[in-house]
């Protein structure tokens, strides 16, 4: 048993200070007669793979890529005798919309003196730090696409119909086709809400007014709602009652919790996000690349990481439904 007792006393946070150039003189200040060792703070690993799985990736070379959709008509075949004039199917133009990509850059630099000594392993870590900064950039952008998908605080992009990723009264490009919605009413996570979402998916209208029956494949919710969804999926009877009614939602849907969801939202996916039916896209003009930076001072050495990319959305109807959740 130790011969002393320590009591916890939290230290104050240290201001993030320092230069944007790493020099031997600056790094030497970390090691003096009092501090014997220099260690890194533990950095969290940024992993956007879960959110990236909800996007389809495409290449785009232009800063702005303008697209126009082609719409099918809603004709039906009528009686037509041989030798009569054949009526032919027609097609028309849809909406014009634009996909944007933007340039991002960040770099690191150090002096040759620091490189010559390399006492602290800083030079070997620079590539890792650059990669971390880009991963964090993408991570935040993908999370923002869903956290503001209802447009209550604006949105990072609009879909091809000029509406948010989840929206109501969405127009259709074919004149006469009724509006449609992929926005569910604000609700709790309960049997009625999931049944209504499934029913709404089955009644989704195509751009020309045809019914395109879809079904919920997977559900994504914030971490805080995990217990409610697990209970709903696992309980044989109707949750919250003493009745013998069977729980329609039991074991019916797969779901995942998403730590990056900071809004109270529920997202229903209706198909394979990597298929062409997913209108939500990551547009890559230039994937992250690292190159040397040349300075006027030959003894200042640097590298930069650069990428050009953006987010865009064509038609979301075949892939996404969702809405706001009541606060717990």
URBEL-V791087 format. One line per field, one symbol per residue. burial: + if it has 24 or more other ideal C-beta (glycine too) atoms within 12 Angstrom, else -. A space follows every 50 residues. Layout:
burial = ???
//
This chain:
burial = --------------------++++--+------------------+-+-+ ++-+++++-+------+-+-+-+--------------------++-++++ ++-+-++++++--++----+-++--+--+++++++++++-++++++++++ +---+++++++-+++++--+++++--+--+++++--+++++-++-+++-+ +--+++++---+-+-+++++++--+--++--++-----+-------+++- --+-++++-++-+++++++++-+---++++++++++-+-+---------+ +++++++++++++++++++++++++---
//
